[in-house]
Amino acid sequence: RAQGKRHNAALICLARRRCDVLYAMLRDKIPYQPRPAASIATA
């Protein structure tokens, strides 16, 4: 929404990003590894 998109468009963008991550995990056979909370706050 900060990019000026409507609510529905913002949700679709987030869902697409999540699907891309899941696809890459399955493709590369690498499990999800959460980042420490400190790096998330600075990103």
N, CA, C and O atoms as a CHARMM CRD file, in Angstrom:
* protein
*
  172
    1    1 ARG  N      0.82500  -1.19100   0.00000 PROA 1      0.00000
    2    1 ARG  CA     0.00000   0.00000   0.00000 PROA 1      0.00000
    3    1 ARG  C      0.87100   1.25800   0.00000 PROA 1      0.00000
    4    1 ARG  O      0.44700   2.31200  -0.47400 PROA 1      0.00000
    5    2 ALA  N      2.06300   1.14500   0.52200 PROA 2      0.00000
    6    2 ALA  CA     2.95300   2.31600   0.53900 PROA 2      0.00000
    7    2 ALA  C      3.36700   2.71100  -0.86800 PROA 2      0.00000
    8    2 ALA  O      3.78700   3.84600  -1.09300 PROA 2      0.00000
    9    3 GLN  N      3.25500   1.77800  -1.83100 PROA 3      0.00000
   10    3 GLN  CA     3.61700   2.06700  -3.21400 PROA 3      0.00000
   11    3 GLN  C      2.44500   2.64400  -4.01200 PROA 3      0.00000
   12    3 GLN  O      2.54100   2.80900  -5.22900 PROA 3      0.00000
   13    4 GLY  N      1.34500   2.94700  -3.32800 PROA 4      0.00000
   14    4 GLY  CA     0.19700   3.54200  -3.99400 PROA 4      0.00000
   15    4 GLY  C     -0.76200   2.52700  -4.59900 PROA 4      0.00000
   16    4 GLY  O     -1.64800   2.90300  -5.36700 PROA 4      0.00000
   17    5 LYS  N     -0.60500   1.25100  -4.26800 PROA 5      0.00000
   18    5 LYS  CA    -1.49000   0.21300  -4.80800 PROA 5      0.00000
   19    5 LYS  C     -2.74300   0.10200  -3.95200 PROA 5      0.00000
   20    5 LYS  O     -2.73000   0.43200  -2.76600 PROA 5      0.00000
   21    6 ARG  N     -3.80100  -0.35400  -4.55300 PROA 6      0.00000
   22    6 ARG  CA    -5.01800  -0.61600  -3.79500 PROA 6      0.00000
   23    6 ARG  C     -4.81000  -1.86200  -2.93800 PROA 6      0.00000
   24    6 ARG  O     -3.85200  -2.60800  -3.13700 PROA 6      0.00000
   25    7 HSD  N     -5.70200  -2.07700  -1.99500 PROA 7      0.00000
   26    7 HSD  CA    -5.56700  -3.18900  -1.05100 PROA 7      0.00000
   27    7 HSD  C     -5.47900  -4.53100  -1.77400 PROA 7      0.00000
   28    7 HSD  O     -4.60800  -5.34400  -1.46600 PROA 7      0.00000
   29    8 ASN  N     -6.37000  -4.76500  -2.72600 PROA 8      0.00000
   30    8 ASN  CA    -6.37200  -6.05400  -3.44700 PROA 8      0.00000
   31    8 ASN  C     -5.07200  -6.26000  -4.21500 PROA 8      0.00000
   32    8 ASN  O     -4.51400  -7.35700  -4.20000 PROA 8      0.00000
   33    9 ALA  N     -4.59500  -5.24500  -4.87100 PROA 9      0.00000
   34    9 ALA  CA    -3.34700  -5.34800  -5.63400 PROA 9      0.00000
   35    9 ALA  C     -2.16700  -5.60000  -4.70100 PROA 9      0.00000
   36    9 ALA  O     -1.26200  -6.36500  -5.03500 PROA 9      0.00000
   37   10 ALA  N     -2.17400  -4.95900  -3.53400 PROA 10     0.00000
   38   10 ALA  CA    -1.09400  -5.16400  -2.56900 PROA 10     0.00000
   39   10 ALA  C     -1.08900  -6.60800  -2.08000 PROA 10     0.00000
   40   10 ALA  O     -0.02300  -7.21000  -1.95000 PROA 10     0.00000
   41   11 LEU  N     -2.26100  -7.17200  -1.80700 PROA 11     0.00000
   42   11 LEU  CA    -2.34900  -8.56700  -1.37000 PROA 11     0.00000
   43   11 LEU  C     -1.87000  -9.51900  -2.45100 PROA 11     0.00000
   44   11 LEU  O     -1.18400 -10.49900  -2.15900 PROA 11     0.00000
   45   12 ILE  N     -2.22200  -9.24100  -3.68700 PROA 12     0.00000
   46   12 ILE  CA    -1.78700 -10.09600  -4.79800 PROA 12     0.00000
   47   12 ILE  C     -0.27000 -10.04900  -4.92800 PROA 12     0.00000
   48   12 ILE  O      0.35900 -11.07700  -5.17700 PROA 12     0.00000
   49   13 CYS  N      0.32900  -8.86500  -4.76300 PROA 13     0.00000
   50   13 CYS  CA     1.79000  -8.74100  -4.83200 PROA 13     0.00000
   51   13 CYS  C      2.46400  -9.53100  -3.72000 PROA 13     0.00000
   52   13 CYS  O      3.46700 -10.20600  -3.95300 PROA 13     0.00000
   53   14 LEU  N      1.91400  -9.44800  -2.50900 PROA 14     0.00000
   54   14 LEU  CA     2.49300 -10.19400  -1.39300 PROA 14     0.00000
   55   14 LEU  C      2.35600 -11.69400  -1.60400 PROA 14     0.00000
   56   14 LEU  O      3.28100 -12.45100  -1.31000 PROA 14     0.00000
   57   15 ALA  N      1.21300 -12.12200  -2.10800 PROA 15     0.00000
   58   15 ALA  CA     0.99400 -13.55300  -2.36600 PROA 15     0.00000
   59   15 ALA  C      1.94700 -14.04700  -3.44500 PROA 15     0.00000
   60   15 ALA  O      2.48400 -15.15000  -3.34400 PROA 15     0.00000
   61   16 ARG  N      2.15600 -13.24700  -4.46100 PROA 16     0.00000
   62   16 ARG  CA     3.07600 -13.63200  -5.52700 PROA 16     0.00000
   63   16 ARG  C      4.50100 -13.78700  -4.99500 PROA 16     0.00000
   64   16 ARG  O      5.21000 -14.72700  -5.35300 PROA 16     0.00000
   65   17 ARG  N      4.90600 -12.85600  -4.13900 PROA 17     0.00000
   66   17 ARG  CA     6.23100 -12.92200  -3.54100 PROA 17     0.00000
   67   17 ARG  C      6.39200 -14.18600  -2.70100 PROA 17     0.00000
   68   17 ARG  O      7.42900 -14.84700  -2.74300 PROA 17     0.00000
   69   18 ARG  N      5.33900 -14.51300  -1.93100 PROA 18     0.00000
   70   18 ARG  CA     5.37800 -15.72500  -1.10600 PROA 18     0.00000
   71   18 ARG  C      5.44500 -16.97500  -1.97300 PROA 18     0.00000
   72   18 ARG  O      6.17500 -17.91300  -1.65300 PROA 18     0.00000
   73   19 CYS  N      4.69300 -16.99500  -3.06200 PROA 19     0.00000
   74   19 CYS  CA     4.72400 -18.14300  -3.98500 PROA 19     0.00000
   75   19 CYS  C      6.10200 -18.29000  -4.62700 PROA 19     0.00000
   76   19 CYS  O      6.58800 -19.40800  -4.79900 PROA 19     0.00000
   77   20 ASP  N      6.72500 -17.18400  -4.97700 PROA 20     0.00000
   78   20 ASP  CA     8.07300 -17.23800  -5.56300 PROA 20     0.00000
   79   20 ASP  C      9.06600 -17.85300  -4.58600 PROA 20     0.00000
   80   20 ASP  O      9.92500 -18.64100  -4.98300 PROA 20     0.00000
   81   21 VAL  N      8.95000 -17.49400  -3.30400 PROA 21     0.00000
   82   21 VAL  CA     9.85200 -18.03500  -2.28100 PROA 21     0.00000
   83   21 VAL  C      9.60800 -19.53400  -2.12300 PROA 21     0.00000
   84   21 VAL  O     10.55600 -20.31900  -2.07800 PROA 21     0.00000
   85   22 LEU  N      8.34700 -19.92800  -2.04000 PROA 22     0.00000
   86   22 LEU  CA     8.02100 -21.35400  -1.88400 PROA 22     0.00000
   87   22 LEU  C      8.50900 -22.15600  -3.08600 PROA 22     0.00000
   88   22 LEU  O      9.04400 -23.25300  -2.92400 PROA 22     0.00000
   89   23 TYR  N      8.32900 -21.62100  -4.28000 PROA 23     0.00000
   90   23 TYR  CA     8.77800 -22.31700  -5.48200 PROA 23     0.00000
   91   23 TYR  C     10.30300 -22.49100  -5.46900 PROA 23     0.00000
   92   23 TYR  O     10.81100 -23.56100  -5.80300 PROA 23     0.00000
   93   24 ALA  N     11.02200 -21.44200  -5.08300 PROA 24     0.00000
   94   24 ALA  CA    12.48300 -21.52800  -5.03700 PROA 24     0.00000
   95   24 ALA  C     12.93300 -22.55700  -4.01000 PROA 24     0.00000
   96   24 ALA  O     13.89900 -23.28500  -4.24100 PROA 24     0.00000
   97   25 MET  N     12.23300 -22.62200  -2.86500 PROA 25     0.00000
   98   25 MET  CA    12.58000 -23.60800  -1.84300 PROA 25     0.00000
   99   25 MET  C     12.38800 -25.02400  -2.37500 PROA 25     0.00000
  100   25 MET  O     13.23200 -25.89200  -2.15500 PROA 25     0.00000
  101   26 LEU  N     11.29400 -25.25300  -3.06300 PROA 26     0.00000
  102   26 LEU  CA    11.03100 -26.58500  -3.62200 PROA 26     0.00000
  103   26 LEU  C     11.99600 -26.91500  -4.74800 PROA 26     0.00000
  104   26 LEU  O     12.47300 -28.04600  -4.84400 PROA 26     0.00000
  105   27 ARG  N     12.28700 -25.94400  -5.59600 PROA 27     0.00000
  106   27 ARG  CA    13.17200 -26.15200  -6.72800 PROA 27     0.00000
  107   27 ARG  C     14.59200 -26.48800  -6.27300 PROA 27     0.00000
  108   27 ARG  O     15.22400 -27.40500  -6.79800 PROA 27     0.00000
  109   28 ASP  N     15.08100 -25.73300  -5.28900 PROA 28     0.00000
  110   28 ASP  CA    16.45600 -25.89900  -4.83400 PROA 28     0.00000
  111   28 ASP  C     16.60000 -26.91500  -3.71300 PROA 28     0.00000
  112   28 ASP  O     17.71400 -27.25400  -3.31500 PROA 28     0.00000
  113   29 LYS  N     15.47600 -27.40100  -3.20600 PROA 29     0.00000
  114   29 LYS  CA    15.45400 -28.36900  -2.09200 PROA 29     0.00000
  115   29 LYS  C     16.20600 -27.83200  -0.88000 PROA 29     0.00000
  116   29 LYS  O     16.98700 -28.54500  -0.25100 PROA 29     0.00000
  117   30 ILE  N     15.95600 -26.56100  -0.56400 PROA 30     0.00000
  118   30 ILE  CA    16.56800 -25.91200   0.59600 PROA 30     0.00000
  119   30 ILE  C     15.44800 -25.54100   1.56700 PROA 30     0.00000
  120   30 ILE  O     14.51100 -24.84000   1.18500 PROA 30     0.00000
  121   31 PRO  N     15.53300 -26.00200   2.81800 PROA 31     0.00000
  122   31 PRO  CA    14.47000 -25.66300   3.77700 PROA 31     0.00000
  123   31 PRO  C     14.52000 -24.18400   4.16800 PROA 31     0.00000
  124   31 PRO  O     15.54300 -23.51600   4.02100 PROA 31     0.00000
  125   32 TYR  N     13.40300 -23.70400   4.66300 PROA 32     0.00000
  126   32 TYR  CA    13.30300 -22.31500   5.10600 PROA 32     0.00000
  127   32 TYR  C     14.15100 -22.11200   6.35200 PROA 32     0.00000
  128   32 TYR  O     14.09900 -22.92100   7.27900 PROA 32     0.00000
  129   33 GLN  N     14.93200 -21.03900   6.38000 PROA 33     0.00000
  130   33 GLN  CA    15.74000 -20.69600   7.54200 PROA 33     0.00000
  131   33 GLN  C     15.41600 -19.26100   7.92500 PROA 33     0.00000
  132   33 GLN  O     15.82600 -18.32500   7.23800 PROA 33     0.00000
  133   34 PRO  N     14.68300 -19.08100   9.01700 PROA 34     0.00000
  134   34 PRO  CA    14.32200 -17.71800   9.41800 PROA 34     0.00000
  135   34 PRO  C     15.54000 -16.88800   9.77900 PROA 34     0.00000
  136   34 PRO  O     16.52100 -17.40300  10.31600 PROA 34     0.00000
  137   35 ARG  N     15.46900 -15.61500   9.48100 PROA 35     0.00000
  138   35 ARG  CA    16.54900 -14.69300   9.81000 PROA 35     0.00000
  139   35 ARG  C     16.36600 -14.22500  11.24500 PROA 35     0.00000
  140   35 ARG  O     15.25100 -14.24800  11.76600 PROA 35     0.00000
  141   36 PRO  N     17.44500 -13.80300  11.88700 PROA 36     0.00000
  142   36 PRO  CA    17.31000 -13.22400  13.23600 PROA 36     0.00000
  143   36 PRO  C     16.45800 -11.95500  13.19300 PROA 36     0.00000
  144   36 PRO  O     16.41700 -11.26500  12.17400 PROA 36     0.00000
  145   37 ALA  N     15.79200 -11.65500  14.28200 PROA 37     0.00000
  146   37 ALA  CA    14.88200 -10.49700  14.33500 PROA 37     0.00000
  147   37 ALA  C     15.61600  -9.19100  14.07300 PROA 37     0.00000
  148   37 ALA  O     15.00700  -8.26200  13.54100 PROA 37     0.00000
  149   38 ALA  N     16.87500  -9.07600  14.41400 PROA 38     0.00000
  150   38 ALA  CA    17.62800  -7.83100  14.22100 PROA 38     0.00000
  151   38 ALA  C     17.77200  -7.48800  12.75100 PROA 38     0.00000
  152   38 ALA  O     17.67700  -6.31700  12.38300 PROA 38     0.00000
  153   39 SER  N     18.00200  -8.49500  11.88800 PROA 39     0.00000
  154   39 SER  CA    18.17800  -8.20000  10.47100 PROA 39     0.00000
  155   39 SER  C     16.85500  -7.85800   9.80300 PROA 39     0.00000
  156   39 SER  O     16.84200  -7.14900   8.79600 PROA 39     0.00000
  157   40 ILE  N     15.75800  -8.34000  10.33400 PROA 40     0.00000
  158   40 ILE  CA    14.45300  -8.02000   9.76300 PROA 40     0.00000
  159   40 ILE  C     14.11100  -6.55500  10.04500 PROA 40     0.00000
  160   40 ILE  O     13.55100  -5.87200   9.18800 PROA 40     0.00000
  161   41 ALA  N     14.44500  -6.07600  11.23800 PROA 41     0.00000
  162   41 ALA  CA    14.13500  -4.69700  11.60900 PROA 41     0.00000
  163   41 ALA  C     14.92000  -3.70400  10.76000 PROA 41     0.00000
  164   41 ALA  O     14.42400  -2.61100  10.48500 PROA 41     0.00000
  165   42 THR  N     16.11700  -4.05300  10.34400 PROA 42     0.00000
  166   42 THR  CA    16.93500  -3.13100   9.57300 PROA 42     0.00000
  167   42 THR  C     16.63400  -3.19000   8.08900 PROA 42     0.00000
  168   42 THR  O     17.00500  -2.28000   7.34700 PROA 42     0.00000
  169   43 ALA  N     15.96600  -4.25000   7.64000 PROA 43     0.00000
  170   43 ALA  CA    15.70400  -4.41200   6.20000 PROA 43     0.00000
  171   43 ALA  C     14.58700  -3.54000   5.73300 PROA 43     0.00000
  172   43 ALA  O     14.24300  -3.55600   4.55100 PROA 43     0.00000
